[in-house]
Amino acid sequence: MQRDIVRKLAASAVLSSATASSPRNKKQPQCVIMFHRRRLSVLQYVLLGIFFGSSIYLWTNRMNLNRPFAIQLLQNKETEENTDGKPDVEELIDDNNSIQPIVDPLSANLCGEATVPTVEPVGIEPFPEFKFDSDEDVDLNRTLDWLDLWNDDANCTKYESRVLKPGSYPQVGALVSFPGSGNSWLRMLLVGITGMFISSVYAGEDTQFQSKANTSYQIPVDCGCTLLQKTHDFSLDAVLYSLPEANRTKTLEEFNGKGILIIRNPFKAIRSYRNFDFTGMVGAAPESAFSGTKWDNFVSRSVAGWETLATVWIRGLKQGGIIYYERLHRETRSELKRLLKMLGLGYDKERLECVLRHTADNSFKRESNQTAQTEFPYTASQRLLIHKAIESVQLALKERGLDPLPIQYYDFFNITPEYGIPT
């Protein structure tokens, strides 16, 4: 008891002397005592933990450590425990004697990398091979009396064209296009180069077969006696916007996905279709037909028809192929040869030369009338609408792995600067 009292008195004396020796801060002992008595809060402990943890993390990264520090220490310890004093590398070598890197268990991707399945584009097969002997079973009732293509060329009039025997070609293909895309022109070229008549699904003078036996008759749609049948499918429908999806593929399904699709620059095709709307197969519409509300409605409906017809047939074709009008016009020889391969047919060289000499000699080529109509009748909004349709068709072609539209040959194809798109 007495010893405790002595100790307290000694401590009090020491404090008193310390206070006396520092006159500037007489409250220092109280601060020291309060410092020793203070306790850290939970939040302060958390902050200190974060500080020290981040310091260790930055230090390990600075040292270029690929694994957590604790894992590295354990591995170093296991290496030191080896009897020969060298790392055990046998575990790092696989059956092919190739050293495998150590995988960080904390950063390993256990789920594996996500793989996106790739879909290979499905090509379009040619028509089944067909051999046509023009000299076999000559029937004047099935022989075409007049072929506009030859134009009284004595070297070419010897090549005749016929209707096949009924049922000899049961699965006829479609020669399909938007109106004003050169369907009738290509039809005449095919009649000339193949010797087989190309019929049409539309009634009228275009489908009346004039024979050398002085007979004239309508060729039935389902006769199985023609190579192809001309059609514009649903693009002639005035209510295309409300046309059910099933009706859009009806003709494609009727031909079992077999046909030749002709695509022309929509700027030219729509204008040609407008001319046909006023004057038929030849002639030109007046200038007033290319302005006003009726023209604007005609363009909107025609753009929808051109785009939808092309995309439906591009995605649905199984046999046949696609012909671009601009390439056929510029590279007629090579395109006709390519077309014959699509049809599964061979060709006669002399007959081909006759066709090439008379590609423009037919009554289906429209007479130009530049003085009667505007050279470029489309407004800025109409051009933008057509450009979007072209992009949609390009995408459908890309999906099938087919050649893109030859827009380098497209007249009037320039991006509209009115909408901020540079030319």
FIVO-702139 format. One record per residue (C-alpha): x, y, z. Coordinates in steps of 0.05 Angstrom, whole numbers, plus 5000, padded with zeros to 4 digits. Each point is the difference from the previous one (the first is absolute). Layout:
XYZ/...
//
This chain:
500050005000/505450495018/503849814937/494150194957/499450675033/507450134988/499449824927/494150484990/503750575033/506149874956/495950024937/496650645022/506850325012/502449804931/493950314968/500750635039/507350084978/498149884927/494750525004/504650505029/505449894947/495250154942/496450655013/497750094928/495049425002/497549865069/494549524973/504949524967/499549465054/492450014993/500649904925/504949435009/495449665050/494050094953/504049714941/501549375038/492949935022/496950104929/497149394962/499449944923/493049934970/497849434953/500150464940/507250205014/502049275004/496749884932/503550594968/506749775028/498749304972/498450284931/506250435001/504749425019/496549524951/500650474941/507250145017/501649254998/496149934934/503850574967/506649725025/498649314971/498250304932/506250425001/504149375011/496649684938/497149425039/494949614961/497149655060/497750225069/505750105048/497649465048/499749484944/507050194977/502849915070/496849315006/502849794933/506950265018/499649605064/498249374962/505850114953/504950075058/497549335029/502349624938/505649525015/504350214941/499050745013/497050114929/492950154979/495849404983/498750144926/497149324983/493150235020/500650584951/501549564940/494349654963/500249384956/502650404941/506150245041/497750724996/500450445061/493250255022/499250675036/497650015071/492850225003/497850475054/494349655036/496950665021/500050284930/498349384960/493850034955/496149395023/494250134952/504350034937/499650514945/493350134968/499849764928/495350304948/497649494950/501550194928/494749874947/502849834932/496250324943/495849514959/501650044926/495149964942/500449374959/499350014924/494049704965/500549254986/503849864936/495350004940/501749804928/495750304946/500549724929/497050524953/500149524941/496049455034/492549944986/499250644961/492950245009/498050644963/494450115050/505350055055/505050404959/500250755009/498350364936/503350665016/505950185043/500950755006/507249915022/502949804932/497450604960/500249644933/507249795007/500849434951/505749705040/495749965062/492849874977/501849264991/500049945076/493049855023/496749995067/494649525023/495249835055/501949355033/495549405000/494750075054/502549715065/507249934977/502450545048/495149925058/503750445051/500350674963/504050565031/498150745010/503150584962/498350505054/501450745006/497150675020/496650344941/504650404956/506149575015/501149704931/496049365009/497250014929/506850164971/503449435036/494249554981/501450124927/507449885009/498649335033/495249794945/505450164950/505849665035/496349385027/495049874943/494649905054/494150465008/499350405064/492750095018/496650505047/495049935056/496250624975/494549964948/500650444939/503550054933/506749865034/497949285013/496849834933/504449494966/500350114925/502249364965/502649854931/493849594988/496050665001/497049845068/499550455059/498549765069/500750155074/505349595035/497349725065/503750195062/500749285024/501449684932/507249805019/502050214930/504350625012/506650115033/498050615042/493950425013/500250765004/497050305063/500350635042/497149635060/496750455052/503750644979/494050204958/495549985062/497450695016/499049835073/507049725013/500550325069/494149595025/501949374962/500449415048/506849675008/497249334974/498050334934/506950284991/503049304995/494249674964/502950064930/506949805025/497149375030/495949854938/506649984960/503349605057/505450535007/502249904928/501150614956/504350554973/499550675036/501650644960/501950615041/500850694969/502050685029/493550215035/500850724976/499649764928/495049445012/494950445035/500450524946/499249474946/494149715038/496750695000/500950034925/496749324993/494350235045/498450554949/502049724932/500949255006/506149634972/502550584957/499950765005/501050485058/495450325051/499150765000/504150445046/494050145044/499949265019/506450095040/497750535050/494650125050/496549575052/498449434953/507349944980/502250015072/495149445017/502249614940/507350055021/498549785072/496049404977/505149814947/506050055048/496449525048/498549534942/507150014973/503149875068/495249475024/500049614935/507649994998/501049795073/494649474999/502949664938/507250085022/498649655066/495549484969/503549794936/502249274999/501649894927/501850514947/503450655016/500150764996/501550434939/501750745006/497250414943/505950484997/505049444994/495849644948/499850654960/507650125004/502649285001/494749644959/504449424977/502749795067/493350125035/496249574950/505049445009/499250055075/492550004992/500149374958/503949655056/494650215049/494949684953/504049354993/500650114924/505549994949/500350484941/501650044927/505750494985/497250244934/493250095031/503150405056/503550454949/493350144967/497050205066/505850465015/499450354933/492650145011/499450145074/496650684986/495849774941/493349865033/493550375009/500349965076/505550525004/496750655019/501250614956/503550555037/496350665007/504750455039/496650644978/493249795027/501949845072/504750225056/506849675000/499949915076/493050045028/501449795072/499750465061/504949965058/495249605043/498649524943/507549904989/501149845073/494349494998/503249664940/506950005032/497249645062/496749484955/506749884965/503449895067/494749505020/501049604936/507650025009/499249705069/495749434973/505249854946/505549995053/496049505042/500049524941/507350134983/498250294932/503250564960/497650695022/496050464955/504450344948/498650695027/506250264962/495649944938/493950335031/498050664970/497350515050/503249625057/502750555044/499250085075/495350585015/503950595029/493450305024/500149515058/507250145020/502849394965/506350164960/500249814927/
//
